[in-house]
Amino acid sequence: MLLAKQSQDKEQIFLSLNQIIQNCVIDDDVDVLKLPYYDIEYLFINLRLNSVGDSVDVEVTDPDTDNKVSATIDLNSISITKPKSKMNIKLNESAALVMKYPTLDELSKISTDNEVDSFFETLMYSIKSVFYDDESYEFVSYSTEEKMEFLDSLSMEDINKCREFITDMPSVSVDAVWLDVDGNKKSTQIKGMNSFF
């Protein structure tokens, strides 16, 4: 995993994550690639906790001074943030999106670092179905081109609703703790597995 992270190759990181977790899962019916990404984060961090230890030293930005500081994370205090957004996004009186959380397999297919393109690719994997005039259309049954064409047809208001859903997806979070120059205990919340390693 360390070699994959140092390479900065996203595909290698996802492959390593999958292999490490799949090797530790006892139930052969569990396909790690099909689990929501926040479950992967949680499982990996718990594997790390049980194999290396419960404390991680990280560098964070002090929100009061904008200075980089060394902080400590207690992996025992990790939790999964609960989303506030609903799984259905109403587009108008006759149409709605039924959402889902992307899997490790789906996120590994996001092929760009461009923020806008990455958002739309993530959104494409976050739509389970489109509900229109009392009919439900499974999004997975359409081609990538058809999916992108549909996303391009959404209004800016609808895009913002989708952005809120993606921003609010469950993720692991924990407080990073440090002492400031006066010896006062300070902390900041960090999210996502990449922040911990």
Summary of the structure (lengths in Angstrom):
residues: 197
radius of gyration: 19.3
end to end distance: 10.0
largest distance: 62.7
contacts: 496
relative contact order: 0.17
helix: 44%
strand: 26%
